[in-house]
Amino acid sequence: MALTAAELVKADQEHLIHPLHHPVDNAEPVIYVRGRGATVWDIGGHEYIDGLAGLWNVNVGHGRAELADAAAAQIRELAYFTGYVGSSNIPAITLANRLMEITYDNMQAVFFTSGGAESNESAFKTARFYWKAMGKPDKVKVIARHQAYHGVTLQAMSATGMPAYWKMFEPRVPGFVHIQTCYPYRFQGAKPGETVGQAAARELEEAILREGPDTVAAFIGEPIHGGGGVIYPTDDYWPRVREVCTRHKVLLIADEVITGFCRTGRWFALMHWNVKPDIVSFAKGVTSGYLPLGGIMVTKAIKDAMDSVKPEDRWMHAYTYSAHPTCCAVAVKNIEIMTRERLWEQAAKMGERLFAGLTAAFRDHPNAGDIRGGKGLLAAVELVEDRASKKNFAGDRKVAARIQAEMMKRGVVTRTRPVVGPHPSPGDAIYFAPPLVVTEAEIDRLVAAARDAVKAVLGH
């Protein structure tokens, strides 16, 4: 006998531990039961626009029967078998081959994981492996950035540049160094005549030199920050970062867990700046969230290092669900949908409308400090108490949480980030990353809901 809504809530609260768990945020959980396109419904029949594509991942939209059919067909044939060396399966081989066709042209091979944190764990270990194979065993450190989100397994958490994720789990894994990111609205310390991009790249080089190039294995960055603020870099930043990494023999890891698979109007986001990384970590959009899958793609040089070491020095890294046949089959079909519907073009077009709408709605608002967007369906509005000084609202005002609640009342579910501290820490922010199949009317509703929710909370 099925549980009633009230019984489901009670069982959830008693028996289910949620990500970022605390009961204060689970007093009235919303139980979602159905999704179609960019719309989801809860157990009470309420309808919402999915303003964050699930968790930045439902790129082709909800309710795609093709993906369900792909999963069912594969499960009937071979649901799972190990992908460990010496055995393989057709969907994994097919997907690996297809990824090489759409990714950066310097990529050679892919290793599959179950999600983004596993992908970044794999990237860090692979960077260490590579330098050991190259006879440089002291190159083990990873430079990451403030406001970065790379996952919260212990090593990925140590790379994540958001201290709230560290507090109750420290000490962190040693060997991770943090620097400022390219945050045009908040960056501190640019020299006269220096752009924020130039200054942020200089800070990377200074960190490499300070730590010692012979100790630094890799630099990791999201092309556009996701959970840390949807922070867009200046256009001169990534080309300079690539130059710095090349000059000092530091691997460049692009964390494209959020930005990959058409989200920014390209297959992968560093393509906007004609920059090629050494390792790409991905997840989320590769299956549009329909099944858990992630991975890393690596250059020929790294693949050659894996292939040329002695058997006893092999790349001794593994996951039970690496190259899971059913997950890979869904990813193949998902990429087929994206290609057929040219969703990179749809993301670019709808992203322009979203950014223009947010700009029109908030450019004259006294509390809109920064409006970010313009590259696909990835945007944010950062709110401050005073625009002139960039003074943030006090945390106890709970501005972001209240805006999120007001948007829910208006039929939009999305994510906000509460103020982190006084300037130059980030202020309260509203995030926008709907499914790439979102319509013009839904974009306009997203913008209107945000505008009206801000007015309800701030009074104007």
Buried (B, 14 or more C-beta within 10 A) or exposed (E): EEEEEEEBBEEBBEEEEEEEEEEEEBEEBEEBEEBEBBBBBBBEEBEBBBBBBBBBBBBBBBBBEBBEEBBEEBEEEEEBEBBEEEEBBBBBEBBBEBBBEBBBEEBBBBBBBBBBBBBBBBBBBBBBBBBBBEEBEEBBBBBBBBBBBBBBBEBBBBBBBBEEBBEEEEEBBEBBBBBBBBBBBBBEEBEEEEBBBBBBBBBBBEBBEEBEBEBBBBBBBBBBBBBBBBBBBBEBBBBBBBEBBEEBBBBBBBBBBBBBBBBBBBBBBBBBBEBBBBBBBBBBBBBBBBBBBBBBBBBEEBBBBBEEBEEEEEBEBEBEBBBBBBBBBBBBBBBBBBBEBEBBEBBBBBBBBBBBBBBEBBEEBEBBBBBBBBBBBBBBBBBBBEBEEBBBBEBEBBBBBBBBBBBBEBBBBBBBBBBBEEBBEBBBBBBBBBBBBBBEEBBEBBBBBBBBBBEBBBEE
